[in-house]
Amino acid sequence: MTNQTSTKLLTPRQVSEVLSIAEHTLAVWRCTKREDLPYTKIGRTVRYRASDVDAFIQRNLQQAA
């Protein structure tokens, strides 16, 4: 098993809990490409790599003035 296939996949519900946003917001981001949060579709299901969610958080981290 390679590193790519062993990456943990998260559901939209799990990601919404991590980011403290609504699942609907994630759906809007996917549809409008408003935010750069990569996802994958497996059949009709949407999944996010945990590493991509972590990277998204890091990219949006604000430094104190």
Backbone as a chain_set.jsonl record, in Angstrom:
{"seq": "MTNQTSTKLLTPRQVSEVLSIAEHTLAVWRCTKREDLPYTKIGRTVRYRASDVDAFIQRNLQQAA", "coords": {"N": [[0.843, -1.173, 0.0], [0.673, 2.155, -0.935], [1.723, 5.456, 0.157], [-0.136, 7.35, -0.739], [-2.527, 5.874, -1.035], [-2.996, 5.159, 1.549], [-3.801, 7.381, 2.854], [-5.905, 9.153, 5.039], [-9.343, 9.541, 4.489], [-11.884, 11.973, 4.718], [-15.298, 12.621, 5.513], [-17.723, 15.025, 4.263], [-19.207, 15.894, 6.497], [-17.439, 15.389, 8.647], [-15.346, 17.131, 7.96], [-16.689, 19.571, 8.068], [-17.135, 19.732, 10.787], [-14.5, 19.886, 11.757], [-13.681, 22.331, 10.649], [-15.574, 23.986, 11.662], [-17.863, 24.859, 10.229], [-20.821, 24.932, 8.159], [-22.06, 21.995, 6.502], [-23.294, 22.583, 4.132], [-21.945, 24.876, 3.331], [-19.481, 23.834, 2.521], [-20.374, 22.458, 0.274], [-21.152, 24.596, -1.349], [-18.649, 25.817, -1.721], [-17.405, 23.799, -3.217], [-18.957, 23.798, -5.53], [-18.774, 26.445, -6.519], [-16.1, 26.845, -6.553], [-14.922, 28.549, -4.771], [-13.215, 28.435, -2.534], [-9.965, 27.026, -2.09], [-9.987, 24.027, -1.559], [-9.169, 20.93, -1.939], [-10.938, 18.028, -3.131], [-12.303, 14.72, -3.516], [-14.279, 12.64, -5.613], [-15.977, 9.707, -5.16], [-17.715, 7.626, -6.811], [-20.861, 8.731, -6.063], [-20.209, 9.929, -3.735], [-18.52, 12.367, -1.733], [-15.267, 13.071, -0.698], [-12.635, 14.19, 1.46], [-9.137, 14.588, 1.701], [-7.389, 14.179, 4.71], [-4.915, 15.413, 4.991], [-5.097, 17.455, 3.096], [-7.049, 19.054, 4.235], [-5.726, 19.86, 6.555], [-3.64, 21.333, 5.345], [-5.144, 23.355, 4.153], [-6.078, 24.698, 6.42], [-3.636, 25.647, 7.435], [-2.842, 27.363, 5.322], [-4.703, 29.367, 5.609], [-4.213, 30.489, 7.997], [-3.973, 33.185, 10.198], [-1.706, 35.674, 11.125], [-0.898, 37.203, 14.241], [-1.043, 40.693, 14.786]], "CA": [[0.0, 0.0, 0.0], [1.476, 3.372, -1.006], [1.32, 6.532, 1.06], [-1.334, 7.992, -1.257], [-3.718, 5.072, -0.777], [-3.211, 4.999, 2.983], [-4.229, 8.674, 3.383], [-7.248, 9.11, 5.611], [-10.363, 10.332, 3.809], [-12.906, 12.489, 5.623], [-16.593, 12.965, 4.923], [-18.049, 16.444, 4.43], [-19.632, 16.134, 7.884], [-16.242, 15.456, 9.483], [-14.631, 18.362, 7.622], [-17.462, 20.708, 8.586], [-16.89, 19.783, 12.23], [-13.124, 20.354, 11.959], [-13.595, 23.743, 10.275], [-16.685, 24.702, 12.325], [-18.719, 25.474, 9.218], [-21.919, 24.06, 7.751], [-21.818, 21.119, 5.354], [-23.771, 23.304, 2.949], [-20.871, 25.785, 2.931], [-18.534, 23.023, 1.743], [-20.999, 22.192, -1.021], [-21.058, 25.843, -2.114], [-17.245, 25.961, -2.115], [-17.127, 22.848, -4.307], [-19.709, 24.211, -6.721], [-18.311, 27.737, -7.017], [-14.631, 26.86, -6.47], [-14.603, 29.76, -3.999], [-12.062, 28.138, -1.68], [-9.083, 25.998, -2.635], [-9.985, 22.857, -0.688], [-9.327, 19.785, -2.838], [-11.806, 16.92, -2.735], [-12.42, 13.666, -4.509], [-15.589, 11.996, -5.673], [-15.941, 8.258, -5.34], [-19.126, 7.437, -7.132], [-21.586, 9.96, -5.734], [-19.77, 10.429, -2.434], [-17.436, 13.343, -1.707], [-14.331, 12.847, 0.404], [-11.507, 15.109, 1.562], [-7.962, 14.023, 2.367], [-7.088, 14.868, 5.963], [-3.741, 16.257, 4.756], [-5.549, 18.653, 2.376], [-7.764, 19.888, 5.211], [-4.669, 20.463, 7.377], [-2.963, 22.338, 4.523], [-6.094, 24.458, 4.013], [-6.048, 25.429, 7.682], [-2.35, 26.333, 7.494], [-2.854, 28.459, 4.346], [-5.612, 30.417, 6.054], [-3.813, 30.933, 9.335], [-3.692, 34.613, 10.277], [-0.706, 36.025, 12.139], [-1.271, 38.322, 15.105], [-0.335, 41.94, 14.396]], "C": [[0.893, 1.243, 0.0], [0.942, 4.411, -0.045], [0.032, 7.192, 0.582], [-2.588, 7.189, -0.927], [-3.981, 4.881, 0.704], [-3.631, 6.318, 3.639], [-5.667, 8.584, 3.872], [-8.171, 10.047, 4.844], [-11.451, 10.71, 4.798], [-14.185, 12.796, 4.855], [-16.809, 14.474, 5.045], [-18.492, 16.783, 5.859], [-18.42, 16.275, 8.809], [-15.463, 16.75, 9.23], [-15.372, 19.573, 8.163], [-17.268, 20.842, 10.093], [-15.494, 20.323, 12.53], [-13.03, 21.861, 11.714], [-14.657, 24.614, 10.953], [-17.505, 25.514, 11.324], [-19.813, 24.473, 8.861], [-21.499, 23.187, 6.574], [-22.224, 21.811, 4.061], [-22.697, 24.27, 2.429], [-19.827, 25.04, 2.109], [-19.088, 22.743, 0.352], [-20.929, 23.429, -1.918], [-19.627, 26.051, -2.597], [-16.9, 25.033, -3.27], [-17.744, 23.329, -5.608], [-19.136, 25.475, -7.354], [-16.791, 27.842, -7.104], [-14.136, 28.117, -5.733], [-13.356, 29.577, -3.143], [-11.274, 26.994, -2.295], [-8.945, 24.845, -1.631], [-10.237, 21.635, -1.562], [-10.222, 18.698, -2.249], [-11.783, 15.881, -3.837], [-13.838, 13.125, -4.477], [-15.368, 10.524, -5.966], [-17.388, 7.858, -5.558], [-19.833, 8.759, -6.894], [-21.15, 10.56, -4.405], [-18.573, 11.365, -2.58], [-16.569, 13.042, -0.491], [-13.193, 13.851, 0.309], [-10.347, 14.379, 2.219], [-7.67, 14.857, 3.613], [-5.896, 15.81, 5.776], [-4.114, 17.529, 4.005], [-6.293, 19.607, 3.307], [-6.747, 20.596, 6.111], [-3.949, 21.575, 6.616], [-3.851, 23.569, 4.332], [-6.084, 25.328, 5.27], [-4.763, 26.243, 7.772], [-2.299, 27.529, 6.541], [-3.693, 29.64, 4.815], [-5.327, 30.925, 7.459], [-3.43, 32.413, 9.305], [-2.701, 34.865, 11.416], [-1.194, 37.225, 12.954], [-0.426, 39.543, 14.73], [0.604, 42.396, 15.479]], "O": [[1.775, 1.367, 0.849], [-0.152, 4.268, 0.5], [-0.811, 7.559, 1.401], [-3.613, 7.772, -0.574], [-5.081, 4.481, 1.085], [-3.8, 6.369, 4.857], [-6.532, 8.016, 3.205], [-7.827, 11.199, 4.582], [-11.887, 9.893, 5.608], [-14.144, 13.184, 3.687], [-16.144, 15.13, 5.848], [-18.172, 17.859, 6.364], [-18.378, 17.171, 9.652], [-14.979, 17.385, 10.167], [-14.746, 20.506, 8.666], [-17.241, 21.956, 10.616], [-15.32, 21.123, 13.449], [-12.382, 22.58, 12.475], [-14.634, 25.839, 10.826], [-17.798, 26.689, 11.541], [-19.73, 23.3, 9.225], [-20.682, 23.595, 5.749], [-21.579, 21.647, 3.025], [-22.561, 24.454, 1.22], [-19.34, 25.563, 1.107], [-18.352, 22.787, -0.635], [-20.674, 23.312, -3.117], [-19.41, 26.42, -3.751], [-16.189, 25.425, -4.195], [-17.113, 23.27, -6.663], [-19.024, 25.569, -8.576], [-16.258, 28.803, -7.658], [-13.076, 28.662, -6.041], [-12.531, 30.486, -3.048], [-11.837, 26.107, -2.936], [-7.927, 24.709, -0.952], [-11.384, 21.333, -1.893], [-10.255, 18.482, -1.038], [-11.306, 16.131, -4.943], [-14.508, 13.153, -3.445], [-14.659, 10.156, -6.903], [-18.177, 7.764, -4.618], [-19.452, 9.785, -7.456], [-21.673, 11.596, -3.993], [-17.721, 11.17, -3.447], [-17.075, 12.79, 0.603], [-12.832, 14.303, -0.778], [-10.541, 13.637, 3.182], [-7.701, 16.087, 3.571], [-5.877, 16.899, 6.351], [-3.517, 18.579, 4.244], [-6.176, 20.825, 3.178], [-6.887, 21.785, 6.396], [-3.679, 22.638, 7.175], [-3.36, 24.698, 4.348], [-6.081, 26.556, 5.18], [-4.802, 27.414, 8.149], [-1.778, 28.585, 6.899], [-3.418, 30.784, 4.454], [-6.103, 31.69, 8.031], [-2.639, 32.831, 8.46], [-2.847, 34.336, 12.518], [-1.821, 38.141, 12.421], [0.754, 39.423, 14.402], [1.275, 43.417, 15.325]]}, "num_chains": 1, "name": "protein.A"}
